[in-house]
Amino acid sequence: QVQLVESGGGLVQAGGSLRLSCAASGSRFSINAMGWYRQAPGKQRELVAGITSSRRTNYADSVKGRFTISRDNPKNTVYLQMNSLKPEDTAVYYCNRSPAIHNWWGQGTQVTVSS
């Protein structure tokens, strides 16, 4: 069983930056592709960034060029650096395997971008 704890969210003005962290328990972290997901009010959860075990990355078009996903396997941690934030980036952000596993979802971290 893997447990994921997200942190680093907050309130930021448009154009600002935040760095999210996802700490994972469990010994199988390094072999899994991981992703950052987000869910805005009234919308479905969406994958915004993914990273494979070999650190190949992919991004949703809406965040490409602004967000960067990375991982530190010895620390069992995945990061999401978010720059040039926009009000439409406001959401609860979660990490999970990519593709996601239902019982891996954590509490998420709220990101609010004011205009």
N, C-alpha and C positions, 0 to 999 in steps of 0.2 A: 504494500500500500504506500502510495506517495502522497505526501501532504505539501501543498503549495501555499506560501504566504506572500502576498503582494504588498508593497509599500512604496511611498514616494509621491503619492498623489497630493493634490492641493488645489488652491485657487490661484490662478495666474492671469495676467492681462494678455490680451491678444498680442502675438509677436514674441511672447516669452518662451521659456524653456522649462522642462521638468525631466527628471530621470527617474524612471520606475525600476524597482528591483523585485525579483521573484525568487525567494529562497525555497529550495526543494529538499525535502527529506527523502531518504531512500537511496539505495546503492545503484539503481539502474538509470539514474538521471542522465549520465553522459552518453548513453546509447540512443537516447530518444531525441527526435526532432521536437522542438518546442516552439510555441507561438504565443504572441500577445493578441488578445481579443478585446473587443470593447462592446458595450451595450448602452446605447443612448435611450432615454425615456421614450417609450412607445415604439421602439425599433428592435429588430432581431439582433442577437449577438453576431458580430462579424470578426473575421480574422484580419488583423491589420498588418502583422509582420510574423515571419517564421524564420527559423534557423535550424539547419540540420546538424547532425552530430559532427559533420565535417565543416561546419560553419558556413555552408552555403545559405544565402538569405533570399527572401522574397518579400515583397511589400504590396499592399493594396494601392491602387492608383491614387487614392485620396491622400495618402501619406508619403508617397514616394518622393525622395529628395528632402524630406523634413524629419522623418523618423529613422533611427538606426537601432537595430536589434543586435545584441551581442550576448555571449555566454562565457562564464568562467567555470569550467567543469570541476576543478579541485574545490571550488567554493559552492558547488551545486546551485549556482545562481544564474539567472537570465536577466538581462537589462533591456530597457527601452529608453533610449535617449530621444526626447521629443523637442524639436526646435520649431520656431515660427508657428507657434500654436494658434489655432483659429477657434472661434466660438463653436463651430461645428465639430470640434474634437472633444467637446464636453461629453463625458460618458463615465461609466464604471469600467475600469480596465482589469482584465484577468489574464493570467497566464495558464497554460495547459499544454499538454502534448499536442502535436500537430500531425494527424488529426486528433481532435480532443477526445478525452476519455471522460465519461459522465461523472464518475465518482472522484475525479481529480480536481474538480472546480473548487477554488477557494472563495474567500469573501470579496476579493477584488479591492481595488483602491479607486476612490473617486477623483476624477480630474474635471475641474470646472474652469473654463476659459471665458473671461469677461471681455466684452467688446469696448 
